[in-house]
Amino acid sequence: MSRRLLLLLLPLLLLLLSGAGLGCYFETNDDLTIVALLRGETAATPVTDLYLYFHGFAWAWSQLYAAHPAVPWYGLTLYGLLYVATVLICAVLWRVLRPHADPRAALAVLVLFWSVAWLEHSLWFNYMRVPLLLAGAGVLFAAQRAPVRWALAVGMLAFGISWLIRPSAAILGAAAAAPGAWWLGGRRSLPVLAGAMAWAVMGALWLNLTWSPAAATFRRLDVLKSNLNDFQLNAPPVLPLSPSDSLGLAAARNWMLADSTLVNEPMFARAAPFRLEYFLTKTAPVKLLMLFRQLPRDYFPLLLIVAVTGALLWGQPRSRWFWLVQIGYVGLLLGLGIVLKLPPRLALPLLDFWVIGNLIFVLGRQSLPRRAVPVLVAVLALASVPYGYKIWHRSQVLAQEEQRNYQRRKNLYKLAGRADVVVSDLWEETYKSQSPLTEGHPPGIYASRIVKPRKYLSLLGWQTLHPSQPALRQQLTGSRNFTAALRRLGRLPNVAWLLSPEGAALLNRHLALRRQPGQPLMQLVPAQPNYRTQKNAMHAYLFRAKFQHSSSKAKIL
């Protein structure tokens, strides 16, 4: 009972201490972008289906936000699941360590492992970390206790929840943990591994059979924009681009993806083709160099543990599979880093399971070197000192970025005034480094959302591809067409246009390209500053309609 209490309370205590001492921050703006959709701020109604991830969760969260909007349901749920993954990993490591170490030494290893290999997950949070960690931890937990049925149920439940959050991340997490699972349970680990594989296959079939045509188009376009902006898999176009394709490519590069007449699959094929020769000679070397800089700089403690476990096994018999697995992990990291990308939310979970797998193999050998555990404790303690300083410095940088972005968003709120609709490409940029437990807003802003809800027509981000956006334009203007919606919003009262100069320039190109004969040329021009908005006047714009054979008419919106 005392051991179980320790394994339940230790992860909770570590999470609370790290949150109180270092804080917790979103790694990217994706999470709060999702929350805005769930709340219905950037959609006609609260979004209940995100299509690519959070299957089932999106519906539940949208109901909870509607009933209790002041509660950060998204952050609480995902941090709760992060706690579960931490408990499962601590339970696995405890059983691996106890035959070779007394309770105090095992506890020291758990705390040091948290410090150098797990702390970042709670400090620099992103939803992608949860399915990766939870799926892998569930597989390891079930394999270690096989053939106990309740443990298999826990492992499958962990994988199933992870798959609902993000299917590809759950599969990757289970695959990264598979070597450790095999070394823990041997053939007894096959049921949980086979169960995870069967769930993944059946789930993929279910998604493909139930997706609507709009959802399928969203998925394909999401892949294409990721190939362009995230993975840099595209080469320059071979032929000169038409004005439409040129504007579509510029808009896609700037994450302005709302207009399906510009940003579509044929445009990507013409303007951003994939050419293997260009990728191998131009893109891959740059990404490889960045990867070689990133991993030693950010994750030197884990790479040091990998090196130490390899040194302990150097020249040992029956270790061929260990070295083959090391080659596999290196290939996985290189493949992801070169072909796709390896951000922190992906790199650290994979390195975690590499290190855990190595510890399982080393500590599970009968011919274990006598000083293996003291050596590991010493290495972890040594690495924790510079890494602790690095984490502390990162927390300070993130806290400063949180304040800057909060102040920017506060200024945008002031500029928006009493507008019922805000058209902007600036809001999502302020989401990064905000707290998951406040969702970037103090209680006063929550109250204003309840008393006077406001709609945001977002012009920038992956969510502009979501099928909910045409419905929002229909609700606001009566037209699902992006250009028609812009023109109608330009004639509506109580609409605030808060744009970056680059975003305004792209919209002006768009409006000029789509102007029909006989229509006035509508353009966005910077608003004149006043004493209250002098500092932020560059973000406020107004529509100006230029009529043929008549003077210009301006309307401040």
C-alpha positions in Angstrom: 0.0 0.0 0.0 2.8 2.4 0.8 4.5 1.7 -2.5 1.2 2.4 -4.4 0.7 5.6 -2.5 4.3 6.6 -3.3 3.8 5.9 -7.0 0.5 7.9 -7.0 1.6 10.9 -4.9 5.2 11.3 -6.2 4.2 12.3 -9.8 1.4 14.6 -8.4 3.9 16.3 -6.1 6.5 16.7 -8.8 3.9 18.2 -11.2 2.6 20.6 -8.6 6.1 21.7 -7.6 7.3 22.3 -11.1 4.1 24.2 -11.9 4.4 26.4 -8.8 8.1 27.0 -9.2 8.6 27.2 -12.9 5.1 27.7 -14.3 3.5 26.0 -17.3 3.2 27.4 -20.8 1.9 26.4 -24.2 4.7 25.5 -26.6 2.7 26.6 -29.7 -0.5 28.5 -30.5 -2.3 25.4 -31.6 -3.8 24.6 -28.2 -5.6 27.9 -27.7 -6.6 28.0 -31.4 -8.4 24.7 -30.6 -10.0 26.2 -27.5 -11.3 29.2 -29.5 -13.0 26.8 -31.9 -14.5 24.7 -29.0 -15.8 27.9 -27.3 -17.4 29.0 -30.6 -15.4 32.3 -30.7 -13.9 31.6 -34.1 -16.8 29.5 -35.4 -20.5 30.0 -36.0 -21.3 27.6 -33.1 -19.0 25.7 -30.7 -17.1 23.1 -32.8 -17.9 19.5 -31.8 -15.7 17.8 -34.3 -12.1 18.7 -35.1 -11.8 15.8 -37.6 -8.1 15.2 -37.3 -7.8 14.9 -33.5 -9.7 14.9 -30.2 -12.4 12.5 -31.4 -15.1 12.6 -28.8 -13.2 15.0 -26.6 -14.2 18.0 -28.8 -17.9 17.3 -28.3 -17.5 16.9 -24.5 -15.4 20.0 -24.2 -17.8 22.2 -26.3 -20.6 21.2 -23.9 -18.5 21.9 -20.8 -17.3 25.3 -22.1 -20.9 26.2 -22.9 -22.1 25.3 -19.4 -19.0 26.6 -17.4 -17.0 28.9 -19.6 -14.7 30.1 -16.8 -13.2 26.6 -16.3 -10.1 25.7 -18.4 -11.4 22.3 -19.3 -8.9 21.7 -22.1 -5.9 22.2 -19.9 -7.3 20.4 -16.9 -8.1 17.3 -18.9 -4.8 17.0 -20.7 -2.8 17.7 -17.6 -4.8 15.0 -15.8 -3.8 12.6 -18.6 -0.2 13.7 -18.4 -0.4 12.8 -14.7 -1.7 9.3 -15.6 1.2 8.8 -18.0 3.7 9.9 -15.4 2.2 7.4 -12.8 2.4 4.6 -15.3 6.1 5.3 -16.2 7.0 5.6 -12.5 5.4 2.3 -11.9 7.4 0.7 -14.7 10.7 2.2 -13.6 10.1 1.3 -10.0 9.8 -2.4 -10.8 12.8 -2.3 -13.1 15.0 -0.6 -10.4 13.9 -2.4 -7.2 15.8 -5.7 -7.8 19.1 -3.7 -8.0 18.5 -0.7 -5.7 17.0 -0.1 -2.2 13.9 2.2 -2.1 15.9 5.4 -1.4 18.1 4.8 -4.5 15.1 3.9 -6.6 13.3 7.0 -5.5 16.4 9.1 -6.3 16.5 7.7 -9.8 12.8 8.5 -10.3 13.2 12.1 -9.1 16.4 12.6 -11.2 14.7 11.0 -14.3 11.8 13.4 -13.8 14.2 16.4 -13.6 16.1 15.7 -16.8 13.6 13.7 -18.9 10.1 14.6 -18.0 9.9 18.1 -16.5 9.7 19.8 -19.9 6.4 18.0 -20.6 4.6 20.0 -17.9 6.6 23.2 -18.3 6.4 23.6 -22.1 3.0 22.0 -22.8 1.5 20.9 -26.0 -1.4 18.4 -26.6 0.9 16.3 -28.8 3.0 15.2 -25.8 0.0 13.6 -24.1 -0.9 10.9 -26.7 2.8 10.1 -27.3 3.6 9.6 -23.6 0.3 8.0 -22.6 0.3 5.4 -25.4 3.9 4.4 -24.8 3.5 4.3 -21.0 0.4 2.2 -21.3 2.1 -0.3 -23.6 5.1 -0.6 -21.2 2.8 -1.0 -18.1 0.8 -3.8 -19.7 3.8 -5.6 -21.0 5.6 -5.5 -17.7 2.6 -7.1 -15.9 1.5 -9.5 -18.6 -0.4 -11.7 -18.7 -2.5 -10.0 -16.0 -5.8 -9.0 -17.6 -6.4 -5.8 -15.7 -3.0 -4.5 -16.7 -3.8 -5.3 -20.3 -7.0 -3.4 -19.9 -5.1 -0.4 -18.5 -2.7 -0.5 -21.5 -5.4 -0.7 -24.1 -7.4 2.1 -22.4 -4.3 4.3 -22.4 -3.7 3.6 -26.0 -7.3 4.1 -26.9 -7.5 7.5 -25.2 -4.3 8.5 -26.9 -5.6 7.4 -30.3 -8.7 9.6 -29.7 -6.5 12.6 -29.0 -4.3 12.2 -32.0 -4.1 8.8 -33.9 -0.7 9.3 -35.5 0.9 10.4 -32.1 -0.6 7.3 -30.3 0.8 5.0 -33.0 4.2 6.6 -32.8 4.3 6.5 -29.0 3.4 2.8 -29.0 6.1 2.1 -31.7 8.7 4.0 -29.7 7.9 2.0 -26.6 7.7 -1.4 -28.4 11.4 -2.4 -27.9 11.1 -1.8 -24.1 7.8 -3.6 -24.0 9.4 -6.7 -25.7 12.4 -6.6 -23.3 10.0 -6.4 -20.3 7.5 -9.1 -21.3 8.9 -11.0 -24.4 6.1 -12.9 -26.1 3.7 -11.9 -23.3 3.9 -8.3 -24.6 2.3 -9.4 -27.9 -1.3 -9.0 -26.8 -1.0 -5.3 -25.9 1.1 -4.6 -29.1 -1.3 -6.5 -31.3 -4.2 -4.9 -29.6 -2.8 -1.4 -30.3 -2.1 -2.3 -33.9 -5.7 -3.7 -34.3 -7.1 -0.5 -32.8 -5.1 1.7 -35.1 -6.2 -0.2 -38.2 -9.8 -0.4 -37.3 -9.8 3.2 -36.2 -8.3 4.3 -39.5 -11.0 2.4 -41.4 -13.7 3.9 -39.3 -12.4 7.5 -39.9 -12.2 7.0 -43.6 -15.7 5.5 -43.9 -17.3 8.2 -41.7 -15.6 11.4 -42.9 -17.7 13.8 -44.9 -16.3 15.1 -48.2 -15.5 18.5 -46.5 -13.6 16.7 -43.7 -11.6 14.6 -46.3 -10.7 17.8 -48.2 -9.7 19.4 -44.9 -7.3 16.5 -44.1 -5.7 16.6 -47.6 -5.2 20.4 -47.5 -3.8 20.2 -43.9 -1.2 17.7 -45.2 -0.3 19.9 -48.1 0.1 23.1 -46.0 2.2 21.1 -43.6 4.4 19.9 -46.4 4.9 23.5 -47.4 5.2 25.4 -44.2 6.3 22.8 -41.6 8.3 20.2 -43.4 9.7 22.3 -46.3 9.1 19.4 -48.7 8.2 21.6 -51.7 10.4 22.9 -54.5 10.1 26.2 -56.4 7.6 26.0 -59.3 9.0 25.0 -62.7 6.8 27.3 -64.8 5.9 31.0 -64.1 2.8 31.2 -61.9 -0.5 32.9 -62.9 -1.6 35.8 -60.7 -4.0 33.5 -58.9 -1.4 30.9 -58.1 1.1 33.5 -57.1 -1.3 35.0 -54.6 -2.4 31.5 -53.5 1.2 30.5 -52.8 1.9 33.7 -50.9 -1.3 33.3 -48.8 -0.4 29.6 -48.0 3.1 30.6 -47.0 1.6 33.2 -44.6 -0.9 30.7 -43.3 -3.8 32.6 -44.8 -5.7 29.5 -46.1 -9.4 30.5 -46.0 -10.1 31.1 -49.7 -10.6 27.7 -51.3 -10.6 29.3 -54.8 -6.9 30.2 -54.2 -5.6 27.7 -51.8 -6.5 24.3 -53.1 -5.0 21.0 -54.2 -4.3 22.0 -57.9 -2.6 25.2 -56.7 -0.2 23.2 -54.5 0.5 20.8 -57.3 1.4 23.7 -59.7 3.0 26.2 -57.3 4.7 24.0 -54.7 5.6 20.6 -56.3 7.8 18.0 -54.6 11.0 17.2 -56.4 13.3 14.6 -54.9 16.5 16.0 -56.3 15.8 19.5 -54.9 14.9 18.0 -51.5 18.0 15.9 -51.3 20.4 18.6 -52.4 18.9 21.7 -50.9 16.5 21.0 -48.1 17.7 17.7 -46.4 21.3 19.0 -45.7 20.0 22.1 -43.9 17.5 20.1 -41.8 20.2 17.5 -40.9 22.5 20.3 -39.7 19.7 21.8 -37.6 19.0 18.4 -36.1 22.6 17.9 -35.2 22.6 21.2 -33.4 19.2 20.8 -31.7 19.5 17.4 -30.1 22.9 17.9 -28.2 21.9 21.4 -27.2 18.5 20.6 -25.9 18.7 17.0 -24.7 22.3 16.3 -23.7 21.2 14.5 -20.5 19.3 11.9 -22.4 22.0 11.4 -25.0 24.5 11.0 -22.1 22.3 8.3 -20.5 22.1 6.5 -23.9 25.9 6.7 -24.2 26.4 5.4 -20.6 24.0 2.4 -21.1 25.9 1.6 -24.3 29.2 1.8 -22.5 27.9 -0.6 -19.8 27.0 -3.1 -22.5 30.1 -2.7 -24.7 31.7 -6.1 -25.3 28.9 -7.9 -23.4 27.6 -11.1 -24.9 24.0 -11.4 -26.2 23.6 -7.7 -26.8 23.2 -7.7 -30.6 19.5 -6.8 -30.4 20.3 -3.9 -28.2 22.6 -2.4 -30.8 20.2 -3.0 -33.6 17.5 -1.1 -31.6 20.0 1.7 -31.1 20.3 2.0 -34.9 16.5 1.9 -35.2 16.1 4.8 -32.8 18.8 6.8 -34.5 17.1 6.1 -37.8 13.7 7.1 -36.4 15.0 10.5 -35.2 16.9 11.2 -38.3 14.0 10.2 -40.5 11.5 12.4 -38.7 13.9 15.3 -38.4 14.9 15.3 -42.1 11.7 14.2 -43.8 9.2 15.9 -41.5 10.4 17.8 -38.4 11.4 17.1 -34.8 10.0 19.8 -32.5 10.4 19.5 -28.8 6.9 18.1 -28.3 8.0 15.2 -30.5 11.7 14.9 -29.8 11.6 14.5 -26.0 8.9 11.8 -25.8 10.9 9.7 -28.3 14.1 10.2 -26.4 12.3 9.3 -23.2 11.3 5.9 -24.6 14.7 5.3 -26.0 16.3 5.9 -22.6 13.6 3.9 -20.8 14.1 1.0 -23.2 17.9 1.0 -22.7 17.4 1.1 -18.9 15.0 -1.9 -19.1 17.5 -3.9 -21.2 20.6 -3.0 -19.0 18.9 -3.6 -15.7 17.1 -6.7 -16.9 20.4 -8.6 -17.7 21.6 -11.3 -15.3 25.2 -10.2 -15.9 24.6 -6.7 -14.8 27.7 -4.8 -13.9 27.9 -4.4 -10.1 28.1 -0.6 -10.2 25.5 0.0 -12.9 22.9 1.7 -10.7 25.4 4.0 -8.8 26.8 5.0 -12.2 23.4 5.8 -13.6 22.5 7.8 -10.4 25.8 9.7 -10.7 25.3 10.5 -14.4 21.7 11.7 -13.8 22.8 13.9 -10.9 25.7 15.3 -12.9 23.5 16.1 -15.9 20.7 17.6 -13.8 22.8 20.6 -12.7 23.4 22.2 -16.1 20.0 21.0 -17.4 18.3 22.4 -14.3 19.8 25.8 -15.1 18.7 25.5 -18.7 15.2 24.7 -17.6 15.1 27.6 -15.2 16.4 30.0 -17.9 13.7 28.7 -20.3 11.0 29.3 -17.7 12.2 32.9 -17.3 12.1 33.4 -21.1 8.7 31.8 -21.4 7.3 34.0 -18.5 8.5 37.1 -20.3 7.0 36.0 -23.6 3.7 35.2 -21.8 3.6 38.8 -20.5 4.5 40.3 -23.8 1.8 38.3 -25.6 -0.8 39.0 -23.0 -0.1 42.7 -23.3 -0.4 42.5 -27.0 -3.7 40.8 -26.7 -4.9 43.3 -24.1 -4.0 46.1 -26.6 -5.9 44.3 -29.3 -9.0 44.1 -27.0 -8.8 47.8 -26.5 -8.5 48.5 -30.2 -11.5 46.2 -30.9 -13.6 48.3 -28.6 -17.3 47.4 -28.7 -17.1 45.7 -32.1 -19.3 42.7 -32.5 -17.0 41.1 -35.1 -13.2 41.3 -35.2 -11.4 40.4 -38.5 -7.7 39.8 -37.7 -4.5 37.9 -38.5 -2.9 38.9 -35.2 -4.8 37.1 -32.5 -3.3 33.6 -32.9 0.2 35.0 -32.6 -0.5 36.0 -29.0 -1.5 32.5 -27.9 2.1 31.1 -27.6 3.5 30.7 -24.1 0.1 31.4 -22.4 -0.8 29.3 -19.4 -2.9 26.1 -20.0 -4.6 26.7 -16.6 -5.9 30.2 -17.5 -6.0 29.8 -21.3 -4.3 33.2 -21.5 -7.1 35.2 -20.0 -7.8 36.5 -16.5 -11.3 36.1 -15.0 -12.4 39.6 -16.1 -12.1 38.7 -19.8 -14.0 35.4 -19.1 -16.8 37.5 -17.7 -16.8 39.8 -20.7 -17.1 36.8 -23.0 -20.2 35.7 -21.1 -21.9 39.1 -20.9 -21.0 40.2 -24.5 -19.8 37.4 -26.7 -17.9 38.4 -29.8 -17.1 36.6 -33.0 -13.6 36.5 -34.5 -13.1 35.9 -38.2 -9.5 34.6 -38.1 -7.5 35.1 -41.2 -4.3 33.3 -40.2 -3.6 29.7 -39.1 -4.4 26.1 -39.9 -8.0 26.6 -38.5 -8.8 28.7 -41.5 -9.0 25.4 -43.4 -11.5 23.9 -41.0 -15.0 23.3 -42.4 -16.5 25.5 -39.7 -15.1 28.6 -41.3 -17.5 28.8 -44.3 -20.4 28.4 -41.9 -19.0 31.4 -39.8 -18.8 33.6 -42.9 -22.4 32.5 -43.8 -23.5 33.5 -40.3 -21.8 36.9 -40.4 -22.4 38.0 -43.9 -24.9 35.6 -45.6 -22.1 34.3 -48.0 -19.8 31.4 -47.6 -17.5 32.8 -50.3 -14.4 34.4 -48.8 -14.1 37.4 -51.1 -17.9 38.2 -50.9 -17.7 37.9 -47.1 -14.9 40.4 -46.9 -16.7 42.9 -49.1 -19.9 42.6 -47.1 -18.0 42.9 -43.8 -16.5 46.1 -45.2 -20.0 47.6 -45.4 -21.2 46.4 -42.0 -21.1 48.6 -38.9 -19.4 47.5 -35.7 -16.6 45.4 -37.4 -13.0 45.9 -36.3 -10.2 45.2 -38.7 -7.0 44.4 -36.7 -4.3 43.4 -39.2 -0.6 43.2 -39.6 0.8 45.2 -42.5 1.7 41.9 -44.3 -1.8 40.6 -43.8 -3.4 43.8 -45.0 -1.2 43.8 -48.1 -2.3 40.2 -49.0 -5.9 41.0 -48.5 -5.6 44.0 -50.8 -4.0 41.8 -53.4 -6.8 39.4 -53.0 -9.6 42.1 -53.3 -7.9 43.6 -56.4 -7.6 40.2 -58.1 -11.2 39.2 -57.4 -12.8 42.5 -58.3 -15.5 42.0 -60.9 -16.1 44.5 -63.7 -18.2 47.4 -62.5 -17.4 46.8 -58.8 -15.6 49.4 -56.8 -12.1 48.6 -55.7 -12.2 47.9 -52.0 -8.9 48.3 -50.2 -7.7 48.3 -46.5 -5.8 51.4 -45.4 -4.3 52.1 -42.0 -6.5 54.1 -39.6 -5.3 57.5 -38.5 -3.9 57.2 -34.9 -5.4 59.1 -32.0 -4.2 59.8 -28.5 -5.6 56.5 -27.2 -4.3 54.2 -30.0 -1.2 56.0 -31.0 1.1 53.1 -30.1 -1.1 50.4 -31.8 -2.4 52.3 -34.7 -0.5 50.1 -37.1 -2.9 47.3 -36.3 -6.1 49.2 -37.0 -7.4 49.4 -40.6 -10.4 50.7 -42.4 -12.1 49.9 -45.7 -11.9 52.4 -48.5 -14.0 51.8 -51.6 -12.9 53.5 -54.8 -15.6 54.1 -57.3 -15.0 54.6 -61.0 -15.6 58.2 -62.2 -16.3 59.5 -58.7 -14.5 60.6 -55.6 -13.4 58.0 -53.0 -15.7 57.2 -50.2 -14.2 56.1 -46.9 -15.9 54.3 -44.1 -14.2 53.8 -40.8 -15.2 50.4 -39.3 
